[in-house]
Amino acid sequence: MKRLLIAFLVLSGLILNLAYAKEIKTNIMLLISEQNIEGPQRAWWASEIDLSTAEATIAQKLLEQDYEVLEPSDLTQIIKQDRAFKMVNLSASKSVRLGNLAKADYIVLGKAIASAGANVPHSNMRSCFANLSAKLIRVKDGKVITYLNAAGNSAHMDVITGGKEALINAGRDLAQKIIEALGKEGGK
């Protein structure tokens, strides 16, 4: 009877630990500067705007997989206290410092650029392309887990809208690669 009671207690403890471990979410900070066709290079941490098109797409895909994405509003105070974080081209070491202050587990640091191509034959539409390059950084030791590239394209009569669509497509592509890399890393 005593052995049965001890086995029950041990098993109960394991079940509780597994349930608690499932509740802990991986915190991810997105730092992707973006430049759409004919527009300036922008980054939310440098100009206090919302997430870029690519970041918003990546964030949505990560949230769907139960990752926690740190919002710009969560980091406003930290950035205001240290003006060194207000640079569009944030270095890996500064991003890790920001990640530590924000209690992030991982950082996606990168750049997204959309460009316009030629007209689609027999049409008023323009080809638009987006390229996204990033690195996934583990905050606790500053190690780059992987380097990632993604691309997207679109055809639209308005190049700004076409560029945005291409950035969304590249963001979806990159999000899937981030999720796969985090899965291999054990970040979920």
C-alpha positions as CSV (number, residue, x, y, z in Angstrom):
1,M,0.0,0.0,0.0
2,K,2.9,2.3,0.9
3,R,4.6,1.7,-2.4
4,L,1.3,2.3,-4.3
5,L,0.9,5.7,-2.5
6,I,4.5,6.7,-3.2
7,A,4.1,5.7,-6.9
8,F,0.9,7.7,-7.1
9,L,2.5,10.8,-5.6
10,V,5.5,10.6,-7.9
11,L,3.2,10.1,-10.9
12,S,1.1,13.1,-9.8
13,G,4.2,15.2,-9.5
14,L,5.3,14.3,-13.0
15,I,1.9,15.1,-14.5
16,L,1.9,18.5,-12.7
17,N,5.4,19.3,-13.9
18,L,4.4,18.4,-17.5
19,A,1.3,20.6,-17.3
20,Y,3.4,23.5,-15.9
21,A,6.0,23.0,-18.6
22,K,3.4,23.2,-21.3
23,E,2.2,26.6,-19.9
24,I,5.6,28.2,-20.2
25,K,5.8,30.0,-23.6
26,T,8.8,30.9,-25.5
27,N,9.2,34.7,-25.8
28,I,10.3,36.0,-29.1
29,M,11.3,39.5,-30.0
30,L,11.1,40.6,-33.7
31,L,13.6,43.2,-34.9
32,I,13.2,43.3,-38.6
33,S,13.8,46.6,-40.4
34,E,11.8,47.0,-43.5
35,Q,11.9,49.1,-46.7
36,N,9.0,49.0,-49.1
37,I,9.2,50.2,-52.7
38,E,10.1,53.9,-52.9
39,G,9.8,54.2,-49.1
40,P,12.3,54.8,-46.3
41,Q,13.8,52.0,-44.3
42,R,11.8,51.7,-41.1
43,A,12.0,49.9,-37.8
44,W,9.6,50.1,-34.9
45,W,12.3,50.4,-32.2
46,A,13.9,53.4,-34.0
47,S,10.7,55.4,-34.7
48,E,8.1,54.1,-32.3
49,I,5.8,52.8,-35.1
50,D,4.0,49.5,-35.0
51,L,5.4,46.2,-36.3
52,S,6.3,46.3,-40.0
53,T,4.4,44.3,-42.6
54,A,6.8,41.4,-42.5
55,E,7.0,41.4,-38.7
56,A,3.2,41.5,-38.3
57,T,2.9,38.4,-40.6
58,I,5.7,36.6,-38.8
59,A,4.1,37.5,-35.4
60,Q,0.8,36.1,-36.4
61,K,2.2,32.8,-37.6
62,L,4.2,32.5,-34.3
63,L,1.2,33.3,-32.2
64,E,-0.8,30.6,-34.1
65,Q,1.9,28.1,-32.9
66,D,1.6,29.3,-29.3
67,Y,4.8,31.3,-29.1
68,E,4.7,34.6,-27.2
69,V,5.7,37.6,-29.4
70,L,6.9,40.7,-27.5
71,E,5.0,43.7,-28.6
72,P,6.7,47.1,-29.2
73,S,4.5,48.6,-26.5
74,D,6.1,46.1,-24.1
75,L,9.5,47.5,-24.8
76,T,8.8,51.2,-25.0
77,Q,10.2,52.0,-21.5
78,I,13.4,50.0,-22.1
79,I,14.0,51.8,-25.4
80,K,13.3,55.2,-23.9
81,Q,15.8,54.6,-21.1
82,D,18.7,53.7,-23.5
83,R,18.8,55.7,-26.8
84,A,21.4,53.3,-28.2
85,F,18.5,51.0,-29.1
86,K,16.9,53.6,-31.4
87,M,19.1,52.8,-34.4
88,V,17.5,51.2,-37.5
89,N,20.5,48.9,-38.0
90,L,20.7,47.5,-34.6
91,S,23.8,45.3,-34.0
92,A,23.5,41.7,-32.8
93,S,25.1,42.6,-29.5
94,K,22.7,45.5,-28.8
95,S,19.8,43.4,-29.8
96,V,20.9,40.7,-27.3
97,R,21.2,43.4,-24.6
98,L,17.7,44.6,-25.5
99,G,16.4,41.0,-25.5
100,N,17.9,40.4,-22.0
101,L,16.2,43.5,-20.7
102,A,12.9,42.5,-22.2
103,K,13.2,38.9,-21.0
104,A,13.1,37.4,-24.5
105,D,14.2,33.9,-25.1
106,Y,15.0,34.4,-28.8
107,I,15.4,37.4,-31.2
108,V,14.8,37.4,-34.9
109,L,17.1,40.2,-36.2
110,G,16.9,41.0,-39.9
111,K,16.0,43.2,-42.9
112,A,13.2,43.1,-45.4
113,I,13.4,44.9,-48.7
114,A,10.7,45.1,-51.4
115,S,11.5,46.2,-54.9
116,A,9.5,46.6,-58.1
117,G,10.3,44.7,-61.3
118,A,9.1,45.0,-64.9
119,N,5.5,45.3,-66.0
120,V,3.7,42.0,-66.4
121,P,3.4,41.4,-70.2
122,H,0.1,42.6,-71.7
123,S,-1.0,44.2,-68.4
124,N,-0.8,47.4,-66.3
125,M,0.5,45.4,-63.4
126,R,4.0,45.5,-62.1
127,S,6.0,42.6,-60.6
128,C,7.0,43.1,-57.0
129,F,9.6,41.2,-55.0
130,A,10.5,41.0,-51.4
131,N,13.7,39.6,-49.9
132,L,14.0,38.9,-46.2
133,S,17.2,37.9,-44.4
134,A,17.4,37.3,-40.7
135,K,19.2,35.5,-37.9
136,L,17.6,33.7,-35.0
137,I,19.6,34.5,-31.8
138,R,19.3,32.7,-28.5
139,V,19.3,35.5,-25.9
140,K,20.8,33.7,-22.9
141,D,24.1,33.2,-24.6
142,G,23.9,35.5,-27.6
143,K,24.5,32.5,-30.0
144,V,23.1,32.7,-33.5
145,I,21.1,29.6,-33.9
146,T,20.6,29.9,-37.7
147,Y,20.6,32.3,-40.6
148,L,17.4,32.5,-42.6
149,N,16.4,33.9,-46.0
150,A,12.9,34.2,-47.4
151,A,11.4,35.7,-50.5
152,G,8.0,36.7,-51.7
153,N,6.5,38.1,-54.9
154,S,3.3,39.8,-56.1
155,A,1.9,41.5,-59.1
156,H,-0.2,44.6,-58.6
157,M,-1.1,47.8,-60.4
158,D,0.1,49.8,-57.4
159,V,3.8,49.1,-56.6
160,I,3.4,50.1,-52.9
161,T,0.5,47.6,-52.4
162,G,2.4,45.0,-54.5
163,G,5.5,45.5,-52.3
164,K,3.4,45.0,-49.2
165,E,1.9,41.8,-50.6
166,A,5.4,40.6,-51.5
167,L,6.6,41.4,-47.9
168,I,3.6,39.4,-46.5
169,N,4.5,36.4,-48.6
170,A,8.2,36.6,-47.6
171,G,7.1,37.0,-43.9
172,R,5.0,33.8,-44.2
173,D,8.0,31.9,-45.7
174,L,10.3,33.2,-43.0
175,A,7.9,32.4,-40.2
176,Q,7.7,28.8,-41.2
177,K,11.5,28.6,-41.2
178,I,11.7,30.2,-37.7
179,I,9.1,27.7,-36.4
180,E,11.1,24.8,-37.8
181,A,14.4,26.2,-36.3
182,L,12.8,26.7,-32.9
183,G,11.4,23.2,-33.0
184,K,14.8,21.8,-33.6
185,E,16.2,24.0,-30.9
186,G,13.7,22.8,-28.4
187,G,12.2,26.3,-28.1
188,K,8.7,24.9,-27.8
